[in-house]
């Protein structure tokens, strides 16, 4: 379990260094003055159900696993020539 946490932290740190890098000084004033969430109602209406679904799936994945297993099983059968 500790190894998983260390690996996750190591990967996230690497992604942060490679993709994000140091902040651009030109945009520094924006981050200092804007602290509000800039999502309108339509964007919130789209993202909140997805976030709830992601949280539920993370906490209780058994409700979707039979669907995934059936689909993946069908793909394996097709790839191996059995279907």
C-alpha positions in Angstrom: 0.0 0.0 0.0 2.8 2.4 0.9 4.5 1.5 -2.5 1.3 2.5 -4.3 1.2 5.9 -2.6 4.9 6.6 -3.2 4.5 5.6 -6.9 1.5 7.8 -7.3 3.2 10.8 -5.8 6.3 10.2 -7.9 4.3 10.0 -11.1 2.3 13.1 -10.3 5.4 15.0 -9.5 6.9 14.0 -12.8 3.8 15.0 -14.7 3.8 18.3 -13.0 7.4 19.0 -13.9 7.0 17.9 -17.5 3.6 19.4 -18.4 3.1 22.4 -16.2 6.6 23.7 -15.5 7.2 27.1 -13.8 4.3 29.6 -14.0 4.5 32.3 -16.7 5.3 35.7 -15.0 3.0 37.3 -17.6 0.0 35.6 -16.0 1.0 35.8 -12.4 -1.2 38.8 -11.7 -4.3 36.9 -12.9 -3.7 34.1 -10.3 -3.2 36.7 -7.5 -6.5 38.6 -8.3 -8.9 35.8 -9.4 -9.8 33.3 -6.8 -13.4 32.5 -7.8 -14.6 29.5 -9.8 -15.3 30.6 -13.3 -18.0 28.1 -14.3 -21.4 29.2 -15.4 -24.6 27.2 -14.7 -24.5 25.2 -17.9 -20.9 24.1 -17.2 -21.8 23.2 -13.7 -24.8 21.3 -14.9 -22.5 19.2 -17.1 -19.7 18.6 -14.7 -21.4 17.9 -11.4 -23.2 14.7 -12.5 -19.9 13.4 -14.0 -18.1 14.2 -10.7 -20.8 12.4 -8.7 -20.7 9.4 -11.0 -16.9 9.3 -10.7 -17.1 9.4 -6.9 -19.8 6.7 -6.7 -17.8 4.5 -9.1 -14.7 5.0 -7.1 -16.4 4.1 -3.8 -18.6 1.3 -5.1 -17.4 0.0 -8.4 -19.4 -3.3 -8.3 -22.5 -1.7 -9.9 -20.6 -1.2 -13.2 -18.2 -4.1 -13.2 -20.6 -6.6 -14.7 -21.2 -4.3 -17.7 -17.4 -3.8 -18.2 -16.7 -7.5 -17.8 -19.3 -8.4 -20.4 -17.9 -5.9 -22.9 -14.3 -6.8 -22.4 -15.1 -10.5 -22.5 -16.8 -10.0 -25.9 -13.8 -8.1 -27.2 -11.4 -10.8 -26.1 -13.5 -13.5 -27.8 -13.5 -11.5 -31.0 -9.8 -10.9 -30.8 -9.0 -14.6 -30.1 -11.3 -15.8 -32.9 -13.9 -17.3 -30.7 -16.7 -15.0 -31.7 
